[in-house]
Amino acid sequence: MSTTGLLQTDLSAVVTAVNMVWVLTVTFLIFFMHAGFAMLEAGQVRAKNVANQLTKNLLTWSIGVIAFFLVGAAVSTIVGGITGGGSYSIGGAFASVLTPEAGSPTAWTGWLFGAVFAMTAATIVSGAVAGRAKLRAYVGYTILLAAVIYPVVVGFTWGGGFLGSLGFHDFAGGMIVHGMGGIAGLTAAWIIGPRLGRFNDDGTANVIPGHSLTFAVLGTLILAFGWYGFNVGTSAAPLTMTEGGEVALGSFSTVGRVALTTTLAMGAGAIGAGAVALARTGKVDTLYVANGLLAGLVGITSVTDDVVWPGALLIGVLAGAQLPIVFEFVEKRLNIDDVCAVFPVHGSAGMLGALLYPVAAVGVWNGSASFVGLLVPQVIGVVVIAGWTFAATAVVFGAIRALGQARVTPEHEREGLDTSEHGVDTYPEFEQPDAGPVRTDGGAPGAGAAASDDGTGADKVDDASGEV
């Protein structure tokens, strides 16, 4: 064998190894986002429900990732083939995941990369139904989401389905992962119903404060760190081999733009949410700023690879600014108890980012693409994904509710899910770990300190539960 042949063979192995190490590294970074979700959600629930929320986060990964491996990955391939007009084999789709062909060292690596995205979508739902959903109901839904509901969305899009053929653009899952998860969470929260004491008989809302603003902010920053894996990591092939046997940049060529636009949108989201909160209440609400930062990240995730940097600032600030407005609409108009604000953070921000793609797209700005030509696939994609997610989630949780398994009993809810579902006390040093006033002043979800709205300084008491 010639020296040239040896060199080309060695370079090919190097390219494969570098790409695999990159994918695995960012996959582990995305997995670490689950620590952020756990802290963010634990901070926004009552102290009596912290262990329950942490358990749900642990089981989301543990059970969901197995469901995705055994069923979900193949389902996405099958749906992509069916809806995209391509060839497919049901048996082959399952075989390619469970027993990849010899000589395909990247097959299982690619599966794991897809799995962490699936689990991100799944864990979003837990924050919307916190404090009253039965563990078995949430776990049952997680299995179906990981095995069917989310894979169908992937099949429509990244799996080569009809939305991908139409030109729907979602680089890293702003709509496919986050928008889908936010819509699923809102639907589940609507069907399960609000926590005790969340709404009064006349429909007015009481804000039940979370127990730790510190945990919530820590979780936010962990998620923001992991998001670089989510967005930048989607540039999943740093190197490629040319036909001439030379090494060149692969999809990594856009990595600088992705890193910059992700960072700018993150900052703009926090500013947008904080500014709207200040304008509406005269105060900069800490939790709105934290959730606004995440909303900015969600908004840019669909389009971060193909927008000009001023567009990243625009999308980020609008995604953050809509957060307080949409949360208040969900709370006061729809009377839906979205505990961790998952719909305004993930759902509406994800839809907004996808729809704003043509406004900031590089092709539109340099004249090489049509605004309408980019907008139409985005509108169709958002409508299809939202419609499928709502319908599938409504059917699943509707069936669970019909069986009487959707939520815990009122007695268990008052006692706390830590005790009733797990037999533990997260804060055993405190006799009443969940003590704290219930806000009625329209503040941010899960906000910390609170005061009564009657000017007396007395804490409000929920007559139904006897809790302060």
C-alpha positions as CSV (number, residue, x, y, z in Angstrom):
1,M,0.0,0.0,0.0
2,S,1.3,3.4,-0.9
3,T,2.2,6.1,1.6
4,T,-0.6,8.3,0.2
5,G,-3.1,5.6,0.8
6,L,-2.0,5.2,4.4
7,L,-2.2,8.9,5.0
8,Q,-5.7,9.1,3.6
9,T,-6.8,6.2,5.7
10,D,-5.3,7.7,8.8
11,L,-6.9,11.1,8.1
12,S,-10.3,9.5,7.7
13,A,-10.0,7.8,11.0
14,V,-8.9,11.1,12.6
15,V,-12.0,12.9,11.1
16,T,-14.3,10.2,12.4
17,A,-12.7,10.2,15.9
18,V,-12.8,14.1,16.2
19,N,-16.4,14.1,15.1
20,M,-17.4,11.4,17.6
21,V,-15.6,13.0,20.5
22,W,-17.3,16.3,19.7
23,V,-20.8,14.8,19.5
24,L,-20.2,12.9,22.8
25,T,-18.9,15.9,24.6
26,V,-21.8,18.1,23.7
27,T,-24.2,15.3,24.4
28,F,-22.9,15.1,28.0
29,L,-23.2,18.9,28.2
30,I,-26.8,18.7,27.1
31,F,-27.4,15.9,29.7
32,F,-26.1,18.2,32.4
33,M,-29.0,20.5,31.6
34,H,-31.2,18.1,33.6
35,A,-29.4,19.4,36.7
36,G,-30.5,22.8,35.7
37,F,-34.1,21.7,35.1
38,A,-34.1,20.0,38.5
39,M,-32.9,23.1,40.4
40,L,-35.1,25.5,38.4
41,E,-38.3,23.4,39.1
42,A,-37.4,22.6,42.7
43,G,-36.9,26.3,43.4
44,Q,-40.4,27.2,42.0
45,V,-42.4,24.6,43.9
46,R,-43.4,24.5,47.6
47,A,-40.9,23.0,50.0
48,K,-43.3,20.1,50.6
49,N,-43.1,19.1,46.9
50,V,-39.3,19.4,46.2
51,A,-38.5,15.7,46.5
52,N,-41.4,14.8,44.2
53,Q,-40.1,17.3,41.6
54,L,-36.6,16.0,41.8
55,T,-37.8,12.4,41.5
56,K,-39.8,13.2,38.3
57,N,-36.7,14.7,36.8
58,L,-34.7,11.6,37.6
59,L,-37.3,9.3,36.2
60,T,-37.8,11.4,33.1
61,W,-34.2,10.5,32.1
62,S,-34.2,7.0,33.5
63,I,-37.4,5.8,31.9
64,G,-37.7,8.1,29.0
65,V,-34.3,7.4,27.5
66,I,-35.0,3.7,27.5
67,A,-38.3,4.2,25.8
68,F,-36.7,6.4,23.2
69,F,-34.0,3.8,22.6
70,L,-36.3,0.8,22.3
71,V,-39.1,2.6,20.3
72,G,-38.8,6.3,19.8
73,A,-35.7,6.5,17.6
74,A,-37.2,4.0,15.1
75,V,-40.6,5.7,15.1
76,S,-39.0,8.9,14.0
77,T,-37.3,7.1,11.1
78,I,-40.6,5.4,10.1
79,V,-42.7,8.6,10.3
80,G,-40.0,10.5,8.3
81,G,-40.2,7.9,5.5
82,I,-44.0,7.7,5.5
83,T,-44.6,11.5,5.4
84,G,-41.6,12.4,3.3
85,G,-42.2,9.9,0.5
86,G,-38.9,8.1,1.0
87,S,-38.2,4.5,1.4
88,Y,-38.5,2.9,4.8
89,S,-38.6,-0.4,6.5
90,I,-40.3,-0.9,9.9
91,G,-38.1,-3.8,10.8
92,G,-35.0,-2.0,9.4
93,A,-35.7,1.1,11.4
94,F,-35.7,-0.8,14.7
95,A,-32.7,-3.0,13.6
96,S,-30.6,0.1,12.7
97,V,-31.0,1.3,16.3
98,L,-30.8,-1.9,18.3
99,T,-28.2,-3.6,16.1
100,P,-26.4,-1.1,13.9
101,E,-24.5,-2.4,10.9
102,A,-20.9,-3.4,11.3
103,G,-18.5,-0.6,10.3
104,S,-20.9,2.1,11.5
105,P,-19.1,3.4,14.6
106,T,-21.2,6.6,14.8
107,A,-24.6,4.9,14.9
108,W,-25.0,4.6,18.6
109,T,-23.3,7.9,19.1
110,G,-25.9,9.6,16.9
111,W,-28.7,7.8,18.8
112,L,-27.5,9.2,22.1
113,F,-27.3,12.7,20.7
114,G,-30.9,12.4,19.7
115,A,-31.9,11.0,23.0
116,V,-30.8,14.0,25.1
117,F,-32.9,16.2,22.9
118,A,-35.9,13.9,23.4
119,M,-35.4,14.0,27.2
120,T,-35.2,17.8,27.2
121,A,-38.7,17.9,25.6
122,A,-40.0,15.4,28.1
123,T,-38.7,17.1,31.3
124,I,-40.3,20.4,30.4
125,V,-43.8,19.0,31.1
126,S,-43.0,18.2,34.7
127,G,-42.7,21.9,35.6
128,A,-46.2,22.6,34.3
129,V,-48.0,20.0,36.4
130,A,-46.0,20.3,39.6
131,G,-47.6,20.0,42.9
132,R,-50.6,17.9,42.0
133,A,-49.9,15.3,39.3
134,K,-49.6,11.7,40.3
135,L,-46.2,10.2,39.7
136,R,-47.6,7.3,37.8
137,A,-49.5,9.7,35.5
138,Y,-46.4,11.7,34.7
139,V,-44.2,8.7,34.2
140,G,-46.9,7.1,31.9
141,Y,-47.0,10.2,29.8
142,T,-43.2,10.5,29.7
143,I,-43.0,7.0,28.2
144,L,-45.5,7.8,25.5
145,L,-43.9,11.2,24.8
146,A,-40.4,9.6,24.4
147,A,-41.7,6.6,22.4
148,V,-44.3,8.2,20.2
149,I,-45.3,11.9,20.6
150,Y,-41.9,13.5,20.3
151,P,-40.5,11.0,17.7
152,V,-43.5,11.8,15.4
153,V,-42.4,15.5,15.5
154,V,-38.8,14.5,14.7
155,G,-40.1,12.3,11.9
156,F,-42.0,15.3,10.4
157,T,-38.9,17.4,10.4
158,W,-35.3,16.2,11.1
159,G,-36.3,12.7,10.1
160,G,-36.9,13.6,6.5
161,G,-40.7,14.1,6.7
162,F,-43.0,16.5,4.9
163,L,-42.2,19.5,7.0
164,G,-38.5,19.1,6.3
165,S,-39.3,18.8,2.6
166,L,-41.3,22.0,2.7
167,G,-38.3,23.8,4.1
168,F,-39.3,24.2,7.7
169,H,-36.2,25.5,9.5
170,D,-35.4,24.5,13.0
171,F,-31.6,24.2,13.6
172,A,-31.5,22.9,17.2
173,G,-35.1,22.4,18.4
174,G,-36.5,25.8,19.3
175,M,-39.9,24.5,18.1
176,I,-39.3,20.8,17.7
177,V,-38.0,20.4,21.3
178,H,-38.9,23.4,23.4
179,G,-42.0,24.6,21.6
180,M,-43.4,21.1,21.6
181,G,-42.6,20.6,25.3
182,G,-44.2,23.9,26.3
183,I,-47.4,23.2,24.4
184,A,-47.5,19.7,26.0
185,G,-47.0,21.2,29.4
186,L,-49.8,23.7,29.0
187,T,-52.2,21.1,27.7
188,A,-51.4,18.7,30.6
189,A,-51.8,21.5,33.2
190,W,-55.1,22.5,31.7
191,I,-56.5,18.9,31.8
192,I,-55.2,18.1,35.3
193,G,-56.5,21.4,36.7
194,P,-55.0,23.9,39.1
195,R,-53.5,23.4,42.5
196,L,-55.7,23.9,45.5
197,G,-56.0,27.6,46.3
198,R,-54.5,28.8,43.0
199,F,-57.7,30.4,41.9
200,N,-60.5,32.0,43.8
201,D,-64.2,31.3,43.1
202,D,-64.5,34.5,41.1
203,G,-61.6,33.4,38.9
204,T,-59.0,35.7,40.3
205,A,-55.5,34.2,40.8
206,N,-53.4,33.7,43.8
207,V,-49.7,33.2,43.1
208,I,-48.3,30.4,45.3
209,P,-44.6,31.3,45.9
210,G,-41.9,28.8,45.3
211,H,-39.7,27.9,48.2
212,S,-36.2,28.9,46.9
213,L,-35.4,31.7,44.5
214,T,-31.7,30.7,44.9
215,F,-32.3,27.3,43.4
216,A,-34.4,28.8,40.6
217,V,-31.6,31.1,39.5
218,L,-28.9,28.4,39.9
219,G,-30.9,26.2,37.7
220,T,-31.3,29.0,35.1
221,L,-27.5,29.5,34.9
222,I,-26.9,25.7,34.6
223,L,-29.4,25.5,31.8
224,A,-27.8,28.5,30.0
225,F,-24.4,26.8,30.3
226,G,-25.8,23.6,28.9
227,W,-27.5,25.5,26.1
228,Y,-24.1,26.0,24.4
229,G,-24.1,22.2,23.9
230,F,-27.7,22.3,22.7
231,N,-27.1,25.0,20.1
232,V,-23.4,25.0,19.3
233,G,-23.3,21.3,19.7
234,T,-25.8,20.8,16.9
235,S,-22.9,21.7,14.5
236,A,-22.3,18.0,14.9
237,A,-19.6,17.3,12.3
238,P,-16.6,19.6,12.9
239,L,-14.5,17.9,10.1
240,T,-15.2,16.2,6.8
241,M,-13.2,14.5,4.1
242,T,-13.3,16.0,0.6
243,E,-13.3,13.9,-2.6
244,G,-9.6,14.7,-3.0
245,G,-8.9,13.2,0.4
246,E,-8.3,16.5,2.2
247,V,-9.7,17.5,5.6
248,A,-12.1,20.4,5.6
249,L,-14.6,22.0,8.0
250,G,-17.9,20.3,8.1
251,S,-21.1,21.7,9.6
252,F,-18.8,23.3,12.1
253,S,-18.4,26.2,9.7
254,T,-21.4,28.0,11.3
255,V,-20.2,27.5,14.8
256,G,-19.1,31.0,15.4
257,R,-22.4,32.5,14.3
258,V,-24.3,30.0,16.5
259,A,-22.2,30.8,19.6
260,L,-22.6,34.6,19.0
261,T,-26.3,34.7,18.3
262,T,-27.1,32.3,21.2
263,T,-25.2,34.6,23.6
264,L,-26.8,37.8,22.3
265,A,-30.3,36.4,22.4
266,M,-29.8,35.1,25.9
267,G,-28.8,38.5,27.3
268,A,-31.6,40.3,25.3
269,G,-34.2,37.9,26.7
270,A,-33.3,38.7,30.3
271,I,-33.5,42.4,29.5
272,G,-36.8,42.1,27.6
273,A,-38.5,40.3,30.5
274,G,-37.1,42.6,33.1
275,A,-38.1,45.7,31.2
276,V,-41.7,44.6,30.7
277,A,-41.9,43.6,34.4
278,L,-40.6,47.0,35.4
279,A,-43.0,48.8,33.2
280,R,-46.0,46.8,34.5
281,T,-45.2,46.7,38.2
282,G,-42.5,49.2,38.8
283,K,-40.1,46.4,40.0
284,V,-37.6,44.2,38.2
285,D,-38.8,40.7,39.2
286,T,-35.9,38.4,39.6
287,L,-37.7,35.3,38.4
288,Y,-39.0,37.1,35.3
289,V,-35.4,38.0,34.5
290,A,-34.3,34.4,34.9
291,N,-37.1,33.0,32.9
292,G,-36.7,35.8,30.3
293,L,-33.0,34.7,29.8
294,L,-34.3,31.1,29.1
295,A,-37.0,32.4,26.8
296,G,-34.4,34.3,24.8
297,L,-32.4,31.1,24.4
298,V,-35.5,29.2,23.3
299,G,-36.4,31.9,20.8
300,I,-33.1,31.8,19.0
301,T,-32.6,28.0,19.1
302,S,-34.6,27.4,15.9
303,V,-32.7,29.9,13.8
304,T,-29.3,30.5,15.5
305,D,-27.3,29.2,12.5
306,D,-28.8,31.5,9.9
307,V,-29.6,34.9,11.3
308,V,-27.7,38.2,11.4
309,W,-26.6,39.3,14.8
310,P,-29.1,42.3,15.0
311,G,-31.8,39.7,14.4
312,A,-30.5,37.7,17.4
313,L,-31.0,40.7,19.6
314,L,-34.5,41.3,18.2
315,I,-35.6,37.7,18.7
316,G,-34.1,37.5,22.1
317,V,-35.7,40.7,23.4
318,L,-39.1,39.9,22.0
319,A,-39.0,36.4,23.4
320,G,-38.2,37.8,26.8
321,A,-40.7,40.6,26.6
322,Q,-43.6,38.3,25.7
323,L,-43.0,36.2,28.8
324,P,-44.8,38.3,31.5
325,I,-47.6,39.1,29.1
326,V,-48.2,35.5,28.0
327,F,-47.9,34.2,31.6
328,E,-50.5,36.7,32.8
329,F,-52.8,35.6,29.9
330,V,-52.4,32.0,30.8
331,E,-53.0,32.7,34.4
332,K,-55.8,35.3,34.4
333,R,-57.6,34.6,31.2
334,L,-57.2,30.9,30.7
335,N,-57.0,30.1,34.5
336,I,-54.4,27.4,33.8
337,D,-51.9,26.7,36.6
338,D,-48.6,26.5,34.7
339,V,-46.4,26.3,37.8
340,C,-43.0,26.9,36.3
341,A,-44.2,29.1,33.4
342,V,-43.2,26.4,30.9
343,F,-45.5,27.7,28.2
344,P,-44.3,31.3,28.0
345,V,-40.7,30.2,28.5
346,H,-40.7,27.2,26.0
347,G,-44.0,27.2,24.1
348,S,-44.7,30.7,23.0
349,A,-41.0,31.7,22.9
350,G,-40.3,28.6,20.7
351,M,-43.2,29.5,18.3
352,L,-42.2,33.1,18.2
353,G,-38.5,32.3,17.3
354,A,-39.6,30.0,14.5
355,L,-42.0,32.5,13.0
356,L,-39.4,35.4,13.2
357,Y,-36.9,33.4,11.1
358,P,-37.5,35.3,7.8
359,V,-37.2,38.6,9.7
360,A,-33.6,37.9,10.6
361,A,-32.5,35.3,8.1
362,V,-29.2,36.0,6.4
363,G,-30.7,35.1,3.0
364,V,-33.4,37.7,3.3
365,W,-30.9,40.4,4.4
366,N,-28.5,39.7,1.6
367,G,-31.3,39.3,-1.0
368,S,-30.8,35.7,-1.8
369,A,-34.0,34.4,-0.2
370,S,-37.7,35.5,-0.3
371,F,-39.3,36.6,3.0
372,V,-42.6,34.9,2.1
373,G,-40.8,31.8,0.8
374,L,-39.2,31.4,4.2
375,L,-42.3,32.4,6.2
376,V,-44.8,29.9,4.8
377,P,-42.9,26.7,5.8
378,Q,-42.4,28.2,9.3
379,V,-46.1,28.9,9.8
380,I,-47.1,25.5,8.5
381,G,-44.5,23.8,10.7
382,V,-45.5,25.6,13.9
383,V,-49.2,24.9,13.3
384,V,-48.6,21.2,12.6
385,I,-46.3,20.6,15.5
386,A,-48.6,22.6,17.9
387,G,-51.7,20.7,16.7
388,W,-50.1,17.3,16.9
389,T,-48.7,17.9,20.4
390,F,-51.9,19.4,21.8
391,A,-54.1,16.6,20.4
392,A,-51.8,13.7,21.5
393,T,-51.2,15.2,25.0
394,A,-54.9,15.9,25.4
395,V,-55.8,12.3,24.5
396,V,-53.2,10.8,26.9
397,F,-54.0,13.0,29.9
398,G,-57.7,12.9,29.1
399,A,-57.6,9.1,29.3
400,I,-55.5,9.2,32.5
401,R,-58.0,11.7,34.1
402,A,-60.9,9.5,33.0
403,L,-59.4,6.6,34.9
404,G,-59.0,8.8,38.0
405,Q,-55.2,8.6,38.0
406,A,-54.3,12.2,36.9
407,R,-53.8,13.9,40.2
408,V,-53.4,13.1,43.9
409,T,-56.2,13.5,46.4
410,P,-56.8,16.9,48.0
411,E,-55.6,15.5,51.3
412,H,-52.3,14.4,49.8
413,E,-51.9,17.7,48.0
414,R,-52.3,19.6,51.2
415,E,-49.9,17.2,53.0
416,G,-47.4,17.5,50.2
417,L,-46.3,15.1,47.5
418,D,-43.0,14.4,49.2
419,T,-44.7,12.6,52.0
420,S,-47.7,11.2,50.2
421,E,-45.8,9.9,47.1
422,H,-42.3,9.2,48.5
423,G,-42.5,9.0,52.3
424,V,-39.8,11.6,52.8
425,D,-39.4,15.2,54.1
426,T,-37.0,17.3,52.1
427,Y,-36.4,19.7,54.9
428,P,-36.8,17.6,58.1
429,E,-35.3,20.4,60.3
430,F,-38.3,22.6,59.7
431,E,-41.7,21.7,61.1
432,Q,-43.6,23.6,58.4
433,P,-41.1,23.8,55.5
434,D,-43.7,25.2,53.0
435,A,-44.9,28.1,55.1
436,G,-45.2,31.4,53.2
437,P,-47.8,33.8,52.2
438,V,-49.8,33.5,49.0
439,R,-49.4,36.4,46.7
440,T,-52.5,38.0,45.0
441,D,-50.7,41.0,43.5
442,G,-50.0,39.5,40.0
443,G,-46.3,38.9,40.6
444,A,-44.1,36.5,38.8
445,P,-44.7,32.8,39.0
446,G,-43.1,31.1,42.0
447,A,-41.8,34.5,43.3
448,G,-40.2,34.5,46.7
449,A,-41.3,37.1,49.3
450,A,-44.9,38.1,49.1
451,A,-47.4,40.4,50.8
452,S,-51.2,40.5,51.1
453,D,-53.2,42.7,48.7
454,D,-55.5,44.3,51.3
455,G,-53.0,46.7,52.7
456,T,-53.1,45.2,56.2
457,G,-49.8,43.3,55.9
458,A,-51.6,40.1,57.0
459,D,-50.8,36.9,55.2
460,K,-53.5,35.4,53.0
461,V,-54.7,32.0,54.0
462,D,-56.2,29.4,51.7
463,D,-59.4,28.4,53.3
464,A,-59.6,25.2,51.3
465,S,-56.3,23.9,52.5
466,G,-55.6,25.9,55.7
467,E,-52.1,26.8,54.3
468,V,-50.6,30.2,54.7
